[in-house]
Amino acid sequence: QSRHLEVQLLCDKHGNVAALHSRDCSIQRRHQKIIEEGPITVAPPETIKELEQAARRLAKCVQYQGAATVEYLYSMETGEYYFLELNPRLQVEHPVTEWIAEINLPASQVVVGMGIPLYNIPEIRRFYGIEHGGGYHAWKEISAVATKFDLDKAQSVRPKGHCVAVRVTSEDPDDGFKPTSGRVEELNFKSKPNVWAYFSVKSGGAIHEFSDSQFGHVFAFGESRSLAIANM
C-alpha cells in the first residue's frame, strides 16, 4: 500500500522555484517505471500541496538551477510521505507534465540557463494565472514589462486534464518478461491529438542485445483519468 510520487520543479539562478504539478510512477518492475501518470490522484489535494512545497524548500536549500524531480514514497495507509531522491535532470516522462501544465520543459531549461528569471517566462506566468499576453510571440512584450511576483505565495492553476504514459519494451512475457533482441519487421504508429509517441527504432530496424529493452514511449491525454486510459 505504498506509492511512488514525484513533483516536477523548474528553478532559476535568482532563487525562484516553480512546482509544476505532480506525477504518480508507482507501476514498476525490476525498479524500473513502466507506467507514469499525472497529476497524482491517490493522495488528497492538501498532501499534494505539501509535497510540492517540501520539494520547493529542498531546491532552495541547495540553490538548485534547472529542471529537477523530487521523488517520494507515500503510504496509502497512514498518509505519511518520505523523501527518496532529487533527480537532477529532465526525466523521460516529462511530456506528462508538459501536457497537464502546458509548459515546454526543454525550452524552459534553455531559458533559465540563459539567466532569465521564471517570472519572465510567458508559460510560467500563465501557469500561475498572472497576465501573460499569450503565445510565444508575447516574449518581446512580456520580457520588457513583466512584473516580478512571489512564487512562494502564488497559486498555480488546476492541472489541465490527465496524462498517462506507458513504456514500450521488447520482452518475452512467457519467460518472466526477460529482455529480448531481434529484428523489427514493422513498426506503425500515427500520433493523434490526444495520443503521442516516439520510438528509437523503425520498420526494418533491430533491437540489439546490448541495449535497454525499452524502445518507445506512448503518452495519452484525456479530460479525466478514465478518458486518458481509454485513449491509451
Stockholm file with secondary structure:
# STOCKHOLM 1.0

chainA/1-232         QSRHLEVQLLCDKHGNVAALHSRDCSIQRRHQKIIEEGPITVAPPETIKELEQAARRLAKCVQYQGAATVEYLYSMETGEYYFLELNPRLQVEHPVTEWIAEINLPASQVVVGMGIPLYNIPEIRRFYGIEHGGGYHAWKEISAVATKFDLDKAQSVRPKGHCVAVRVTSEDPDDGFKPTSGRVEELNFKSKPNVWAYFSVKSGGAIHEFSDSQFGHVFAFGESRSLAIANM
#=GR chainA/1-232 SS CEEEEEEEEEECTTSCEEEEEEEEEEEEETTEEEEEEESCCSSCHHHHHHHHHHHHHHHHHTTCCEEEEEEEEEETTTCCEEEEEEECSCCTTHHHHHHHHTCCHHHHHHHHHTTCCGGGCHHHHHHTTCCCCSSGGGHHHHHHHCCCCCTTTCCCCCCCSEEEEEEEECEEGGGTTEECCEECCCCCCCCBTTEEEEESCCTTCEECTTSCSEEEEEEEEESSHHHHHHHC
#=GC SS_cons         CEEEEEEEEEECTTSCEEEEEEEEEEEEETTEEEEEEESCCSSCHHHHHHHHHHHHHHHHHTTCCEEEEEEEEEETTTCCEEEEEEECSCCTTHHHHHHHHTCCHHHHHHHHHTTCCGGGCHHHHHHTTCCCCSSGGGHHHHHHHCCCCCTTTCCCCCCCSEEEEEEEECEEGGGTTEECCEECCCCCCCCBTTEEEEESCCTTCEECTTSCSEEEEEEEEESSHHHHHHHC
//
